[in-house]
Amino acid sequence: MYKIGVSGNIGSGKSELINFISKLGFECISSDYIISKLYENKNTRKLILTRLNLGEKKYKQEIINKLHNEEFNRLLKKTLYPLLYSRKKIISKKHIKHQPIFYEVPLLHEEKLYQDYDVTIFVMADFNKRMQRVLNRGVSKNYFKLMNNKQINENIKKIKSTFTINNNGSILNLRLNAIRLLNQLWEKLFLT
């Protein structure tokens, strides 16, 4: 099984890429999706919020407000990552016969997880384009800037990634670039 990590800064289009690749029939596992499901489960959410010392009421906003605090960030990661990794393992085993498996990993480079993947794909888009996409989702400019500042510079990610896909255009352009990338990926993994 080939493991392919897909990363990108906030608003770059990594989720859009993963959704398109999934529609083409490839197996895809999204960290963001898994985490949202963890919070949807009443028992898991209670466990997470208890460890974070947060109440049920407006917990999402409380988490966002505390993201400036490095101690809280460490506790958040210490709480979420084991749950996330265990879910990924369970899901991966179900897809073990499928080649390859794409993993959406927003903080792949920040958490130095690139060594866990055979190939890494970086979805790149310029700052203003990414910010506009995030604002269109109803997220505040302050949140975008906070999350963007927690991420490594795009040029460093581009250098460390096996492939880079540019996403400054339309969804159609992203999909065409994805098809080109999949052809390159196929050649690298199966024809060399």
LINHU-V420066 format. One record per residue. RES is the residue in one letter. PHI is phi in radians with two decimals (NA if undefined). Layout:
RES|PHI, RES|PHI
This chain:
M|NA, Y|-1.64, K|-1.83, I|-2.06, G|-1.61, V|-1.97, S|-2.29, G|3.00, N|-1.25, I|-0.94, G|1.41, S|-1.30, G|1.91, K|-1.12, S|-1.18, E|-1.09, L|-1.10, I|-1.05, N|-1.07, F|-1.16, I|-1.07, S|-1.11, K|-1.13, L|-1.38, G|1.83, F|-1.44, E|-1.40, C|-2.33, I|-2.22, S|-1.88, S|-1.09, D|-1.06, Y|-1.12, I|-1.08, I|-1.12, S|-1.11, K|-1.20, L|-1.07, Y|-1.26, E|-1.21, N|-1.29, K|-0.98, N|-1.20, T|-1.16, R|-1.04, K|-1.07, L|-1.05, I|-1.09, L|-1.15, T|-1.11, R|-1.12, L|-1.54, N|1.03, L|-2.14, G|-1.55, E|-1.16, K|-1.28, K|0.96, Y|-1.12, K|-1.07, Q|-1.16, E|-1.08, I|-1.09, I|-1.04, N|-1.10, K|-1.64, L|-1.13, H|-1.21, N|-1.52, E|-1.11, E|-1.11, F|-1.14, N|-1.02, R|-1.09, L|-1.14, L|-1.06, K|-1.12, K|-1.07, T|-1.46, L|-1.42, Y|-1.03, P|-1.06, L|-1.16, L|-1.08, Y|-1.15, S|-1.17, R|-1.15, K|-1.06, K|-1.06, I|-1.08, I|-1.15, S|-1.04, K|-1.08, K|-1.18, H|-1.90, I|-1.04, K|-1.42, H|-1.50, Q|-2.14, P|-1.49, I|-1.98, F|-1.69, Y|-2.03, E|-1.44, V|-2.29, P|-0.95, L|-1.87, L|-0.93, H|-1.40, E|-1.08, E|-1.67, K|0.95, L|-1.69, Y|-1.06, Q|-1.20, D|-1.43, Y|-2.15, D|-1.27, V|-2.48, T|-2.16, I|-2.07, F|-1.90, V|-1.62, M|-2.03, A|-2.63, D|-1.27, F|-0.94, N|-1.12, K|-1.14, R|-1.12, M|-1.11, Q|-1.09, R|-1.07, V|-1.20, L|-1.10, N|-1.12, R|-1.45, G|1.56, V|-1.61, S|-1.28, K|-1.10, N|-1.09, Y|-1.10, F|-0.99, K|-1.12, L|-1.04, M|-1.19, N|-1.10, N|-1.22, K|-1.48, Q|-1.85, I|-1.19, N|-0.92, E|-1.04, N|-1.12, I|-1.17, K|-1.10, K|-1.07, I|-1.12, K|-1.42, S|-1.61, T|-1.20, F|-2.31, T|-2.20, I|-2.06, N|-1.50, N|-2.29, N|-1.72, G|-1.85, S|-1.47, I|-1.07, L|-1.05, N|-1.08, L|-1.05, R|-1.15, L|-1.13, N|-1.10, A|-1.14, I|-1.11, R|-1.05, L|-1.09, L|-1.07, N|-1.12, Q|-1.10, L|-1.10, W|-1.01, E|-1.07, K|-1.15, L|-1.45, F|-2.07, L|-1.97, T|-1.90
